[in-house]
Amino acid sequence: MRSGIGYDIHRLTPGRRLILGGVDIPFEKGLIGHSDADVLIHAICDALLGAAGLGDIGIHFPDTDPAYRGISSMVLLERTVLLLEDRHFSVINVDVTVLAQAPKLSPFRHVMQENIAGALHVDADCINIKATTTEGLGAIGNSEGIAVLCVAMINQKETNSVEKLP
């Protein structure tokens, strides 16, 4: 088994949709980013890539590449899974903490969990999503942005080859 840690933060701004965990959440602000700016999915991608020793999301899906402008982060997650599968890794579980002063995420947690589980080819109970505020402190507490922390566990599948992949 291998573990990885992911972290991402994006600034909130009026006039953009707020997408978290592949869910369009009604809110007066959305996150700024080259893709759909789904900070939750970005942190998961980074945790998975880190666990596999494959760098980070910026290496595989750079924000300088016009091909990723406006792309659904769920597509990036599915492509991350393909990178892992090419190296014979499978996901065991993902644990996520969303730091946001607003909006309340509990009504959307189950749908986010199902979306992520589907993309990762795991049962929904292998995905844990928590949310917390910063009690009004700092940029997140001032509703300037949303941050996400993620820990992921992966396992290398047995192969016919004698040597294990890195």
Secondary structure, DSSP 8 states (H G I E B T S, - for coil): -EEEEEEEEEEEEETS-EEETTEEE--SEEE--SSS--HHHHHHHHHHHHHTT---HHHHS-TT-GGGTT--HHHHHHHHHHHHHHTTEEEEEEEEEEE-SSS--GGGHHHHHHHHHHHHTS-GGGEEEEEE--TT-HHHHTTSEEEEEEEEEEEE---SSSS---
